[in-house]
Amino acid sequence: MIHGWLNLDKSIGISSAQAVTQVKKIFGIKKAGHLGTLDPLASGVLPIALGEATKTIPYLSCDLKAYDFTIKWGEQRTTDDLGGDIIRTSDIKPEYNQINCAIENFIGKIKQTPPQFSAIKIKGARAYKLARSGQKVNIKPRQVKIHELELISVDTINNSANFSMMCGSGVYVRSIARDLGIALNCFGHIIKLRRTMVGDFRENESVTIEQLAEKNTITYSPMTKGDTGVIEGTGSNAKNFVIVCPGKVNMFSGKKPTRIKVGVL
């Protein structure tokens, strides 16, 4: 039985829950859970706890997340991404300086309303289920924090723009696209989204489902100090884990650790 954390690079087209199911099948385990949901149309870092490591999920500090994304201007959609129906359109094509000026209002602590098609619970029901059934969804705005939001480039031919962002937990990138589009009077929705970091889990140290399926990519070896990263955590259940990573599976144990050590994350 394997117990530990997997730094998965989720592919586009599957939900986070489906990714967990595939991982469970590959490792032949019954218990697993993910940290931070990624939409089916998004790709990138999805930390997955295996076996008894699921008990450490509440103790992990993953307040800092990073994303690369592309916003398509001229259309607002029901889901605020490429998968939704068009509800409003505009012929306005924002210029680089206009966009760069507008994003200043989205940096720091801001009030943000999650998309109607989201996993937010409203009286026990998921918002996206209510929205799909045609019910009106009223989601209250919440305070979130955007640490960095940078305009990388503008594609004038396709009327889109590329961004990178570092933010705290609870931020919806789709809401950024929606609200920024409204601020620019041109509307907008996400057409590409990739998460590059969740806490100490980084994109360049993640592994795909395909790599996991190739048995030769997983080996077992002792953990060395040079391989060690740290995720802050507490709790008496955080002990006797195997840490799963692209090139090796590192083992360690300890009594009531105040830190959960992770090998090559």
KEPAZA-501297 format. One record per residue (C-alpha): residue in three letters; x, y, z. Coordinates in steps of 0.2 Angstrom, whole numbers, padded with zeros to 4 digits, always signed. Each point is the difference from the previous one (the first is absolute). Layout:
AlaXYZ...
***
This chain:
Met+0000+0000+0000Ile+0007+0017-0005His-0003+0015+0011Gly+0007+0017-0005Trp-0002+0015-0011Leu+0000+0000-0019Asn+0003+0016-0010Leu-0011-0003-0015Asp+0000+0010-0016Lys-0019-0002-0005Ser-0004+0000-0018Ile-0013+0010-0009Gly-0017-0009-0002Ile-0002-0009+0017Ser-0006+0006+0017Ser+0010+0000+0015Ala-0010-0014+0007Gln+0002-0010-0016Ala+0019+0003+0002Val+0000-0007+0017Thr-0010-0016-0006Gln+0014-0003-0013Val+0014+0002+0013Lys-0009-0012+0012Lys-0002-0013-0014Ile+0019+0002-0005Phe+0006-0003+0018Gly-0014-0012+0005Ile-0006+0009+0015Lys-0017+0005+0007Lys+0003+0016+0009Ala+0006+0016-0009Gly-0005+0018+0000His+0006+0016-0009Leu+0005+0017+0007Gly-0008+0015-0010Thr-0012-0004-0014Leu+0005+0003-0018Asp-0014+0002-0013Pro-0001-0013-0015Leu+0006+0013-0012Ala+0015+0005+0011Ser+0017-0010+0001Gly+0014+0000+0012Val+0005-0003+0018Leu-0013-0010+0010Pro+0008-0007+0016Ile-0008-0017+0005Ala+0001-0008+0017Leu+0001-0019-0001Gly-0006-0012+0014Glu+0003+0006+0018Ala+0008+0016-0007Thr-0018+0006-0003Lys+0000+0003+0019Thr+0013+0014-0003Ile-0011+0010-0012Pro-0007+0012+0013Tyr+0017+0004+0007Leu+0009+0005-0016Ser+0003+0018-0003Cys-0003+0003-0019Asp-0006+0018+0001Leu+0011+0005-0015Lys-0005-0005-0017Ala+0006+0005-0017Tyr-0008+0000-0017Asp+0003+0003-0019Phe-0016+0004-0010Thr-0007+0008-0015Ile-0015+0011-0001Lys-0010+0001-0016Trp-0009+0017-0002Gly-0016+0004-0008Glu-0011-0013+0008Gln-0007-0003+0017Arg-0005-0018+0003Thr-0011-0009+0013Thr+0014-0010+0007Asp+0013+0014-0003Asp+0011-0012-0010Leu+0000-0008-0017Gly-0013-0013+0005Gly-0014+0012+0003Asp-0014+0008-0011Ile+0002+0017-0006Ile-0011+0013+0009Arg+0008+0017-0004Thr+0011+0006-0014Ser+0011+0015-0004Asp+0010+0007-0015Ile+0012+0009+0011Lys+0018-0006-0001Pro+0010+0006+0015Glu+0018+0006-0002Tyr+0015-0005+0010Asn+0000+0016+0010Gln-0018+0000+0004Ile+0001-0018+0006Asn+0016+0003+0010Cys-0008+0015+0009Ala-0016-0010+0004Ile+0008-0014+0008Glu+0007+0012+0014Asn-0017-0001+0008Phe+0001-0019+0001Ile+0016-0001+0010Gly-0001-0001+0019Lys-0015-0004+0011Ile-0015+0001-0011Lys-0019-0005+0001Gln-0003-0014-0013Thr-0016-0010-0004Pro+0003-0018-0005Pro-0007-0006-0017Gln-0018-0007+0000Phe+0007-0016-0007Ser+0011-0004+0015Ala+0002-0012+0014Ile-0006+0013+0013Lys-0014-0008+0011Ile-0017+0009+0001Lys-0011-0007+0014Gly+0009-0017-0002Ala-0001+0000-0020Arg+0015+0003-0011Ala-0002+0017-0010Tyr+0003-0008-0017Lys-0013-0013+0003Leu-0013+0013+0003Ala+0006+0010-0015Arg-0001-0015-0011Ser-0018-0003+0005Gly-0005+0018-0004Gln-0001+0007+0017Lys+0005+0017+0005Val+0017-0001+0010Asn+0004+0014+0012Ile+0017-0001+0006Lys+0007+0013+0012Pro+0016+0009-0004Arg+0015-0005+0011Gln+0016+0008+0004Val+0015-0007-0008Lys+0018+0005-0003Ile+0010+0002-0016His+0018+0001+0003Glu+0006+0003-0018Leu-0009+0002-0016Glu+0010+0003-0016Leu-0005+0003-0018Ile+0012-0011-0010Ser-0005+0004-0018Val-0015+0006-0011Asp-0005-0009-0015Thr-0009+0013-0011Ile-0005-0012-0014Asn-0009-0012+0012Asn-0005+0013+0012Ser+0007-0008+0015Ala+0013+0003+0013Asn+0012-0011+0011Phe+0002+0002+0018Ser+0009-0007+0015Met-0006+0001+0018Met+0005-0005+0017Cys-0015+0000+0013Gly-0006-0007+0016Ser-0013-0013+0002Gly-0018+0002-0005Val+0004+0010-0016Tyr-0009-0004-0016Val+0009+0004-0016Arg-0016-0001-0010Ser-0007+0014+0011Ile+0016+0010-0004Ala-0004-0002-0018Arg-0018+0005+0002Asp+0003+0015+0011Leu+0015+0007-0010Gly-0010-0002-0016Ile-0015+0010+0008Ala+0013+0013+0006Leu+0006+0002-0018Asn-0017+0001-0007Cys+0004-0015-0012Phe-0005-0015+0010Gly+0012-0015+0002His+0002-0019+0004Ile+0014-0012+0003Ile+0005-0010-0015Lys+0016-0007+0008Leu+0005-0003+0018Arg+0015-0009+0008Arg+0004-0001+0018Thr+0019+0000+0003Met+0001+0000+0019Val-0009-0005+0015Gly+0010+0004+0016Asp+0016-0010-0002Phe-0007-0011-0014Arg+0008+0007-0016Glu-0004-0003-0019Asn+0018-0005-0004Glu+0000-0014+0013Ser-0017-0007-0005Val-0005-0016-0009Thr-0013-0005-0012Ile-0012-0014+0000Glu+0009-0007-0015Gln+0016+0000+0009Leu-0007-0008+0015Ala-0008-0014-0011Glu+0018-0004-0006Lys+0006-0011+0014Asn+0018+0004-0003Thr-0001+0018+0005Ile-0004-0004+0018Thr+0015-0006+0011Tyr+0002-0001+0018Ser+0015+0007+0009Pro+0005+0009+0017Met-0004+0018+0002Thr+0015+0011+0001Lys+0002+0018+0007Gly+0003+0006-0017Asp-0017-0006-0006Thr-0010+0007+0014Gly-0012+0014-0001Val-0012+0005+0014Ile-0018+0002+0002Glu-0006+0008+0016Gly-0012-0011+0010Thr-0005-0007+0017Gly-0009-0015+0007Ser+0003-0016+0008Asn-0005-0010-0015Ala+0013+0007-0011Lys+0013-0014+0001Asn+0006-0016-0009Phe-0003+0006-0018Val+0007-0004-0017Ile+0003+0015-0011Val-0004-0003-0018Cys+0009+0011-0013Pro+0005-0002-0019Gly+0017-0009+0002Lys-0001-0008+0017Val-0011-0004+0015Asn+0008+0006+0016Met-0004-0008+0017Phe+0001+0008+0017Ser-0009-0002+0017Gly-0001+0011+0016Lys-0010+0002+0016Lys-0012+0015+0000Pro+0010+0010-0012Thr-0003+0019-0002Arg+0006-0001-0018Ile-0004-0011-0013Lys+0015-0003-0011Val-0002-0003-0018Gly+0013-0006-0012Val+0002+0006-0018Leu-0018+0008+0000
***
